[in-house]
Amino acid sequence: QVQLVESGGGLVQPGGSLRLSCTASRSIFSINTMGWHRQAPGKQRELVATITSGGGTNYADSVKGRFTISRGNAKNTVYLQMNSLKPEDTAVYYCVVNGIYWGQGTQVTVSS
């Protein structure tokens, strides 16, 4: 069973930055793709960004150029650096491993 611990959410003004972190409890040999999804109030959950064990990345069009996903040296940690945040980025952000293990989510609120 993979346990995911997320951190880094919070309240930020438009144009600000936040960095989300997620650490998976399981050993790295079983982890391939890590990523982030988000769900805004009244909307469906959507993919934000993913990164493979080989370093390949994929981003939603809405965050390209503003968000950067990366993995830690231990390979069981994933980060999401979010810059130039907009009110429409407000959502609960979920860490996902291998497309099947989900964290509990961390709230990101972008508001003045």
ZADRENVO-74858 format. One record per residue (C-alpha): chain; residue in one letter; x, y, z. Coordinates in Angstrom, 3 decimals. Example, Ala and Ser with C-alpha at 12.3 -4.5 7.8 and 13.67 -1.06 7.14 Angstrom:
<recs>
@c: A | r: a | u: 12.300 | v: -4.500 | w: 7.800
@c: A | r: s | u: 13.670 | v: -1.060 | w: 7.140
</recs>
This chain:
<recs>
@c: A | r: q | u: 0.000 | v: 0.000 | w: 0.000
@c: A | r: v | u: 1.379 | v: 3.371 | w: -1.039
@c: A | r: q | u: 0.879 | v: 6.260 | w: 1.339
@c: A | r: l | u: 1.299 | v: 9.779 | w: -0.009
@c: A | r: v | u: 2.048 | v: 12.788 | w: 2.167
@c: A | r: e | u: 1.377 | v: 16.165 | w: 0.560
@c: A | r: s | u: 2.352 | v: 19.618 | w: 1.730
@c: A | r: g | u: 2.760 | v: 23.178 | w: 0.517
@c: A | r: g | u: -0.755 | v: 24.362 | w: -0.165
@c: A | r: g | u: -2.126 | v: 27.626 | w: 1.136
@c: A | r: l | u: -3.447 | v: 31.070 | w: 0.308
@c: A | r: v | u: -1.557 | v: 33.245 | w: -2.150
@c: A | r: q | u: -2.292 | v: 36.429 | w: -4.049
@c: A | r: p | u: -2.652 | v: 36.415 | w: -7.832
@c: A | r: g | u: 0.757 | v: 36.420 | w: -9.448
@c: A | r: g | u: 2.309 | v: 34.682 | w: -6.475
@c: A | r: s | u: 4.016 | v: 31.313 | w: -6.172
@c: A | r: l | u: 3.626 | v: 28.113 | w: -4.210
@c: A | r: r | u: 5.536 | v: 24.846 | w: -4.158
@c: A | r: l | u: 3.729 | v: 21.595 | w: -3.494
@c: A | r: s | u: 5.539 | v: 18.501 | w: -2.283
@c: A | r: c | u: 4.487 | v: 14.876 | w: -2.139
@c: A | r: t | u: 6.417 | v: 11.953 | w: -0.690
@c: A | r: a | u: 5.427 | v: 8.359 | w: -1.294
@c: A | r: s | u: 6.050 | v: 5.890 | w: 1.507
@c: A | r: r | u: 6.754 | v: 2.905 | w: -0.703
@c: A | r: s | u: 10.185 | v: 1.992 | w: -2.070
@c: A | r: i | u: 11.099 | v: 3.633 | w: -5.345
@c: A | r: f | u: 11.331 | v: 0.492 | w: -7.461
@c: A | r: s | u: 7.551 | v: 0.306 | w: -7.578
@c: A | r: i | u: 7.004 | v: 3.945 | w: -8.558
@c: A | r: n | u: 6.933 | v: 4.932 | w: -12.215
@c: A | r: t | u: 4.817 | v: 7.981 | w: -12.894
@c: A | r: m | u: 4.104 | v: 10.655 | w: -10.312
@c: A | r: g | u: 1.903 | v: 13.644 | w: -10.850
@c: A | r: w | u: -0.650 | v: 16.149 | w: -9.722
@c: A | r: h | u: -4.342 | v: 16.487 | w: -10.435
@c: A | r: r | u: -6.673 | v: 19.178 | w: -9.154
@c: A | r: q | u: -10.351 | v: 19.703 | w: -8.535
@c: A | r: a | u: -11.926 | v: 23.122 | w: -8.353
@c: A | r: p | u: -15.299 | v: 23.689 | w: -6.702
@c: A | r: g | u: -18.096 | v: 22.499 | w: -8.945
@c: A | r: k | u: -15.713 | v: 21.135 | w: -11.560
@c: A | r: q | u: -14.368 | v: 17.746 | w: -12.539
@c: A | r: r | u: -10.971 | v: 16.604 | w: -11.425
@c: A | r: e | u: -8.308 | v: 17.350 | w: -14.046
@c: A | r: l | u: -4.705 | v: 16.445 | w: -14.700
@c: A | r: v | u: -2.186 | v: 19.194 | w: -13.971
@c: A | r: a | u: 1.187 | v: 17.590 | w: -14.629
@c: A | r: t | u: 2.976 | v: 14.233 | w: -14.606
@c: A | r: i | u: 6.561 | v: 13.077 | w: -14.608
@c: A | r: t | u: 7.898 | v: 9.622 | w: -15.369
@c: A | r: s | u: 10.818 | v: 7.812 | w: -13.779
@c: A | r: g | u: 12.824 | v: 8.776 | w: -16.843
@c: A | r: g | u: 12.060 | v: 12.453 | w: -16.388
@c: A | r: g | u: 9.473 | v: 12.839 | w: -19.124
@c: A | r: t | u: 6.895 | v: 15.488 | w: -18.295
@c: A | r: n | u: 3.386 | v: 16.325 | w: -19.376
@c: A | r: y | u: 1.374 | v: 19.453 | w: -18.533
@c: A | r: a | u: -2.164 | v: 20.672 | w: -18.928
@c: A | r: d | u: -2.318 | v: 23.491 | w: -21.447
@c: A | r: s | u: -3.662 | v: 25.813 | w: -18.776
@c: A | r: v | u: -0.477 | v: 25.573 | w: -16.683
@c: A | r: k | u: 2.238 | v: 25.309 | w: -19.336
@c: A | r: g | u: 4.920 | v: 27.919 | w: -18.812
@c: A | r: r | u: 3.778 | v: 28.620 | w: -15.253
@c: A | r: f | u: 4.074 | v: 25.282 | w: -13.430
@c: A | r: t | u: 7.073 | v: 22.977 | w: -13.250
@c: A | r: i | u: 6.980 | v: 19.392 | w: -12.045
@c: A | r: s | u: 10.117 | v: 17.678 | w: -10.795
@c: A | r: r | u: 11.222 | v: 14.697 | w: -8.746
@c: A | r: g | u: 13.556 | v: 14.570 | w: -5.826
@c: A | r: n | u: 16.860 | v: 12.704 | w: -5.807
@c: A | r: a | u: 15.273 | v: 9.847 | w: -3.886
@c: A | r: k | u: 12.722 | v: 9.465 | w: -6.707
@c: A | r: n | u: 9.841 | v: 8.932 | w: -4.293
@c: A | r: t | u: 9.174 | v: 12.651 | w: -3.952
@c: A | r: v | u: 7.524 | v: 14.909 | w: -6.484
@c: A | r: y | u: 7.302 | v: 18.686 | w: -6.490
@c: A | r: l | u: 5.063 | v: 21.140 | w: -8.278
@c: A | r: q | u: 6.434 | v: 24.650 | w: -8.519
@c: A | r: m | u: 3.559 | v: 26.972 | w: -9.320
@c: A | r: n | u: 4.346 | v: 30.493 | w: -10.494
@c: A | r: s | u: 2.178 | v: 33.334 | w: -11.794
@c: A | r: l | u: -0.795 | v: 31.858 | w: -10.012
@c: A | r: k | u: -4.272 | v: 32.866 | w: -11.112
@c: A | r: p | u: -7.608 | v: 32.743 | w: -9.273
@c: A | r: e | u: -8.658 | v: 29.936 | w: -11.619
@c: A | r: d | u: -5.843 | v: 27.809 | w: -10.200
@c: A | r: t | u: -7.794 | v: 27.629 | w: -6.951
@c: A | r: a | u: -8.474 | v: 23.957 | w: -6.273
@c: A | r: v | u: -7.627 | v: 20.975 | w: -4.145
@c: A | r: y | u: -4.421 | v: 19.491 | w: -5.545
@c: A | r: y | u: -3.896 | v: 15.739 | w: -5.360
@c: A | r: c | u: -0.664 | v: 13.821 | w: -5.674
@c: A | r: v | u: -0.998 | v: 10.678 | w: -7.799
@c: A | r: v | u: 1.400 | v: 7.749 | w: -8.177
@c: A | r: n | u: 1.224 | v: 5.335 | w: -11.100
@c: A | r: g | u: -2.197 | v: 6.691 | w: -11.865
@c: A | r: i | u: -3.799 | v: 4.642 | w: -9.117
@c: A | r: y | u: -2.611 | v: 5.881 | w: -5.724
@c: A | r: w | u: -4.005 | v: 9.209 | w: -4.576
@c: A | r: g | u: -3.088 | v: 11.534 | w: -1.753
@c: A | r: q | u: -5.663 | v: 13.249 | w: 0.425
@c: A | r: g | u: -5.209 | v: 16.585 | w: -1.294
@c: A | r: t | u: -3.931 | v: 20.006 | w: -0.344
@c: A | r: q | u: -5.904 | v: 23.218 | w: -0.799
@c: A | r: v | u: -4.510 | v: 25.973 | w: -2.989
@c: A | r: t | u: -6.388 | v: 29.269 | w: -2.918
@c: A | r: v | u: -5.424 | v: 32.180 | w: -5.147
@c: A | r: s | u: -7.169 | v: 35.330 | w: -4.062
@c: A | r: s | u: -6.493 | v: 38.964 | w: -3.278
</recs>
